[in-house]
Amino acid sequence: MSLHASDAAPSYRPWPALWALVIGFFMIMIDTTIVSVATPDIMHGLHADVEQVVWVTSAYLLSYAVPVLITGRLGDRFGPKTLYMVGLTVFTASSAWCGFTSSIQMLIAARAVQGLGAAMMTPQTMSVITRIFPADRRGRAMSLWGATAGVAALVGPILGGVLVAALGWEWIFFINVPIGVVGLAVAWRLVPTLETHRHRFDWAGVALSAVGLFCLVFGIQEGEAYNWGAITGIISVWGLIGVGAGLLVVFVVYQAFNRGEPLVPLAIFKDRNFSLANIAITTIGFAITAMSIPLMLWAQDVRDLSPIRSGLLLVPMAVLSGGLAPFVGRLADRRPPRLLVGFGIACFIASLVWMWRAMTPDDPIWHVLLPAALLGVANGFMWAPLGSTATRNLPLHQAGAGSGIYNTTRQFGAVLGSAGIAVLMSSRLAALLPAAGGHSSPSTAGVSGHLPDVLKPGFSQAMGESLLLPAAVLVVGLVAAMMFVLPRHLAHGASEPESKEPVTATV
């Protein structure tokens, strides 16, 4: 049965469908951060060292970031509901595997499979929003998607701390199993089976993008672990990054001259707002990942807070982000996106600068809660308008490709943020704590034990100054947001939504 997007809601209830997808999306976003708080317990339980346990997170992020470009396209070919449910099945089964594993090597392997499941799911959530919500009402849907991403990144450490303290580290994975089963049931029942598009698959593009992204992401993500030097006798970190960047350049050139059907249709970048939104989301992904690491190290090493209490510092951010999302979602359908996104990113920059000044060894803890609250305002105003602006003009048959690109750039920004903040923290600690010994390494600071009082002022200064890096990167995102053009339905009056391609759904 053929339905126009503007008439879609009464036929297959887009809001219940979106809520069904949000269950899985929330779960995979939590697993991006939940492991960090369980690191000491995993090391003790599996007799692992720091280098090994870092790979529990790295394997997940790597296998999550690299395939997203491809899985978005697969959603167009086989249907977003199908890909989402396969991905959720893989994610749920590998979560059980993670909990039952008895060695660090098997845990790393299980986390890699879990990341692959997440990569299959993520682009489909955004693709379904693009296809079942009309463009002039997509902001409210994106507000839920954005609030889920923002809140989940903060809930992860809090939930992880509670589960580890009460039940053991295995339960940060076991908890996914019942949630995944429920998510599968509601997705099967509520998510519509949308029309598929018979793309000819670009296997050369798949190979170039996968290998290029793997080399680039691995080199950036693990560069600090290898001291930015040799990985093996013949391969260096910078050589791997160079190979990855070169392959991606070849990939883009190949896509431009591919006379068949390219994996990434470069024509969608002709939409100015889509291109600018990808720049902005890259900087936001960078900043979200980068700011949490020095904040958590400061809270635990300087203020001697437990992992649970450290996570609670971000509660004002989570509450305000979730509370503002419906309000901002309605605004996103009626107000120029550059004003909303620009305001959100400006609040993000201000909160990081404010937090830098508040992170001291002696000031009351509530001084940090105020910039954390401002960060919640920033999250509330960034995600929904940015997501709806990125997808508003996408042709429906390219919704999967577009959402795959958008989520790839977000994940790539997160990888850059993790690597960049590690380098800067090491640099600032070396400068401010020249006699700190083992405490000068951010990779060991969180597990090295009590930080001597004499080192706390310098450590606090190093962690606070590190927040200026994500603040500076966000300036690029702010400039991109302020260059958004007014969407057509706003330029012509909100009562005249832009025309849509027909959507076909099997109910």
N, C-alpha and C positions, 0 to 999 in steps of 0.2 A: 504494500500500500504506500503510495507516494504522498508525502506530507511536506508542506512548506514550513520553514523554520518558525515563522511567526505563528503558525497554528499548531506547533508541536506539543505544547504543554498539556492540553486536555487529553491527548491521545496516549502518550506514554509517560506522563508524569516525570518531568525532568528533575524535579527536586528530590524525590525519593531515590532516583537513579544516582544523583550526585552524592547523597548521603551514604549510599551503599559503597561507592568508590572511595569516599573519604576514610572509611574504616581501614582499608588496606594502605592508603597513602599515609595516614597518620602512623601506622605501624612501621612502615619502612623508613619514614623520616626520624622516628624515635631511635631506630637501630643505628642511625648515623652517629649518634652521640652517647647512647646508653652504655657502651662498653667502657668508656673512659673512666667512669667511677669504679668499675669492677676490676681495673687493671691489677692492683696489688693482690686481690684474692685469686685471680686467675694465675698470676705468677706463682703464688704459694701452692695452689691446688694442683697445678700441672707441672710444677718444678721447672718453670720457664724463666729465662732472663729477659732483660728489658728489650733487647733487639728482637727477640722472638715475639713477645707479646705486642709490640708495636704493629706487627703484621696482622694481628687479629682485626685491627681497624683498617690498616692499609689494604689488605686483600679485599675487604668489603667495598671500600671506596673505589678501588681500581676496577673491579669487575662490575661496579655500578656505573661508573662514569664512561667507560669505553664503549659499551654496546648501545647506549641510549639512542644515538643517531640512527642505528640500524633498526632497533626495536620499534621506534616511532614509525618508520616506513612499513615495517611488517604489520603494524596495526591497520594501516590503510589497505594492505593486501588481504589480510585474513580476518579483519574486523577487530576493533578495539576491545570489545567484550571478550572475545576468544583469547587474545593475547593477555589481557588483564587476568583472566581466570587461570590460565596456564602459569603466568608469573606468580600469582598468589599461591598456587599449589606448590610450586618450586620453593617459594619463600617459606611457607609453613613447614614443609617437610625438612628443609635444611635447618630451620630453627630447632626442630626436635633433634636433628643430628648434632647441632652445636651443643645442646644441653647434655646429650648422652656421651659425648666424646671423652676420651681418657688421655689424650696427648695433645700437646700444643700444635703439632703438625696437622693432626686431623681437624682440630678446631679452625686452623687457618684455612684448610681446604673447604670445610663446611661454610665458613664465612664468605669465601669466594663464590660458592654456589648461591648463597643467600643474596649476594650482591647482584648476581645475574637475574635472579627472580625479581628483585627490585627494579632493575633496568627494564625488564619487560613490562612492569606495571605502570611506572611513572608517566611515560608519555601518553598512555591511554586515558588517564584521568583528564588531562588537559584537552586531548582530542575529543573526548565525549562532550565536554563542556562546549567546545567550539561548534560541535555539530548539532546539539539538541537545544541550545539556548540561542535565541535571536541576538544579534549584535547589540541592539539597544537595551537588552536586559542581561547581558553577559557579565556586567560588573558585579552584580549581586552574587552570581555563581562563583566568580573568581574571588570574591571576598572570603567565601568559605574555604576555597582551595588555598588561598594565601594565608588565612588565619591558621589553617591546619599545618602548613609548612612552618610558619613562624613559631607557633606554640609548641609543636612537637620537638623542635630543636632544643627547647628549653626544658620541656618535661622530661626528656631523656635522662639527664643526670639526676634529677630528683627521684624519678621512679626507680632508676638503677640503684641509687643509694638505699632506698627503702627495701627493695627486693634482696639486695646483697646482705644487708644487715639482718633481715628477718629469715631468709630462706637459703641464701647461698648464691654464688655467681651464676649457677646453671639456670636459675629462674628468670634471669633477664632474657633468656632465649625460650624457655618453656612457656612463658606467658603468651608468646606469639601463637602457640598452637590452637588454643580454644578461640582466640580472637580471629585467627585465620580461617578456622572452620565456619564460624559465624559469618565472616566476610564473604566466603565463597557462597554460602546459602543465600544471603541477601543480594549478592551480585547476580547470581543465576536468576533470581526472582524479579529483580527490579531494574537491572540495566538492560536497555533495549539492544537487540541485535541489529546494528546499523548496516547499511549497504556497504559492500566491499568494492574496491576498485582494482581491476586486474592490471597491476603494474608489472612490467617486465623488469625482473630484478637485476640490478647493476652489480654483478659479482666483483668486477674489477674495483669499483668504487667501495664496495664492502671491505675488500682486502686492504686497499690503500688507507681508508679511514681507520679501520680497526688497528692495523699495525702502527700507523702514524700516531694515533691517539694513545695507544699503549706505551710506545717509546717516550712520548712527550710527558704523559701523566706520570709514568713510573719514574722518569728522571727527575721531574720537579718534586714529586711526592717523597722520594727516598733520597734525594740529594744530600740532605743534612746527615742522614744516617751513614753515608759513605764519605762525609767530609768534603763533598763536591769533588771527589777525586776518582780513582780507579774503582770500578765494580769488579772486574776480573783483570787478568793480565793484559787483555787487548781491548777492553771496553771501558770507557770512562763515563761518568755521569754527563758531562757536557757533550761528549760524542753521541750518547744516546738521545739527549735532548735535540741535538742538531739533526740526527737522522729522523726523529719524529717530526720536527718542524719541516724538514725537506720533503718528507712523504706527504704531509698535509698540503704543502704548496703544489706538489704534483697532483694531488687529489682535486684541489680546487680548479686547476687548469684543465684536468681531465673532465670534470663536471661541466666546465664552460663549453668544451668542444664535443662533448658526448652527443651524438646525433640520435641516440635512442632515448631511453628514459633514465636520467641520472638519479642517483641516490638522493642528492640534495639539489632540488630545482632552484638554481641560483636566481631565477626570476622573482622569487618571493622576496628577495632582498631589495627589489625595486620599490617595495612599500617602505617608505621612509620610517614610519613608526615601528615597523617590525625590526628593522635594522637597529634603530636607536634603543628599542626595548631590550634587545640582546646585549648591547653594550652596558646598559644600566643594570640588568640582572646579573651580569658577570661581576660588576663591582659590588653588588649587594651580597652575592654568594661569597666573594672574597672577604668582605667585612664581617659577616655573620660568623664565619668560621674563625677568622683571625682574632676577633675581639674576645671570644670566650676562653681561649687558652691562657693568655696572661691574667685575665680576671680570676679564673679558677686557681691558678698557681699562687697568686697573691693572697686569695682568701684562705687557702689551706696552709701555705708555708709561712706567711707573714702574720695573719690573724688567727692561725691555729683552729680554723673552723673544720668541722667534719665534712665529708663529701655531701651529706644531706643538707647541712646548713649552708654550705657553699652554693648548692643548687638553688636553695630558697632565696638567695639574693636576686634571682631573676624572676621571682614570682610577680612583682609589679609589672614587669615587661609582658609576661604571659597573660595576665589578667586584662591589662589595657589593650593589648593586641587583639585578643579574642572579643572583648567588649566593643571595640570600635569597628570591627570588621563589617557587621551588617550596615551600620551607618555609612561607612565609607563606600561600601558596595553600592548603595543607592546613589550616592554622590557620583560614583564612577560612571553611571549611566547618563548623568545630566550635566556634568561639569568638565571643563577642559582637563585632560589627563596631565598636562605639564604642570598645572597648579597643584594637583593632588600629589603626584609622584615627587615633584620638586619639593613640596613642603615636607613630605615624609623623609626624603634623603637629607634635607637640611637639618631636620630634627635628629636624624641618625648621627650626622657629623657633630652637631652640638653636644649630643649625649656622650660621645666618645671623648671629646675635649674636656667636658665636665667631669667624666669619670676619671680621666688622667689626673685631674687636680684633687679628686677625692680619695684616691688610692694611696693612703699613707699608713704608717704603722700604728698611729695613735688616734686619729680622728674617729668619732663615733661611726659605727657601721651604717647607720641610717643615712649618712652622707652619700653612700654609694647607691642606696635605694632610690634616691631622687633622679639621678641620671638614668637608672634602670627603668624608671617609670616613663621618662621621656623617650627611651628606646622603644617602649611599648607603643607610644603614640606614633613613632616612626614606622614600626612594623605595620600598624593598622592602616597607615596611609600609603604604604609602598606597594604591597603585594597585589591587591585587587585591581587598582587602576593600571598597574604595569602589565599584569597578565591579560586583562581585557584589551588593552591597547595593542599588545603584541599579536593577539589572535583575531582582532576585529575584522580585518580585511583579508584573512586567509581564505583561498578557495577551499570549499569543503572537501574536495578529493585530495587536498594536500594538508589536511589538518594534522595527520600523524607526523608527516615530515616536519611541519612547522613546530609542533610541540616537542618533537625529538631534538630539533636544533636549539630551541629555547632552554630545554632542560639540560642539554649538553653544555651550553655556555654557563648555566648556573653551576653545574657540578665542576666544570673546569675552573671557574672562579673560586670555588671552595678549595680545590686542590692548590691553586696558587696562593690562596690565603693561608693555608696550613703551612706550606713551605716557606712563604715569605716571612710570616711572623716568627717561625723557628729561627731563621737566620738573624732577624733583627734582635730577638731576645738574646741570642748567644752573643751578638755584638755588644749590646748594651750591658749585659752582665759582665762580659770581659772588661769593659771600660770602667764600670762602676764598682766591681768587686774583684780587683786584680789579685787579691789574696784569699779568695773564697774557696779555693780548692775545688772539691767535687760539687759544691753548691753553684758553681758558675755555669753549669750545664742545664738548660731547660728540660732536656730529655730525662734527667734524673731528679730534678728538683721536687717533683711531686711524690717521689717514692724514697727520697734520701733521708727521711726522718726530720726531726725538729731543726728548724733553722735558728742558729744562734742570734740573740738579740742584736749583737753588734753588726750583723749583716742585713738586718731587716730594712733600715732606711734605704740603703743602696738597692736592695732587691725590689722594694716598692717603687723606687724611682725608675728602675729598668722596666718593670712591668707596665707602669703608667705611660712611660714614653713610647712603649711599643704600640699602644693604642693609636698613636698619631699616624701610623702607617695605614690602617684601614680608613681612618678619617681622610687622609690625603687621596687614597684611591677612590673614595666615594665622591670626591669633587668631580671626577670624570663622569661618574654616573649622573650627578646633578646637572652638569652641562648637557649631557645627552637628553635627559628628561625635559629640560627647558627648550629643546629644539623640536619637540613633538609638534606635529601639525594637528589642527582641529579635526576630529572625526567628521565624516560627511553628515551623519545624522544630527550632529550638534550644529554644524555650519548651516544646515538647511532647516533647523528647528527640531526640537526633540520629538515633535509629533510626527515627523517623517522619517521613520527608520529606513536605513539603506536596504536595497533589494538584496535578496539572498538566492543562492542556488537551492533547488529543491533537495530535501533530505528524504531518503527512503529508509524506513525502519520496519522491521518485522516484530510485531508485538505478540 
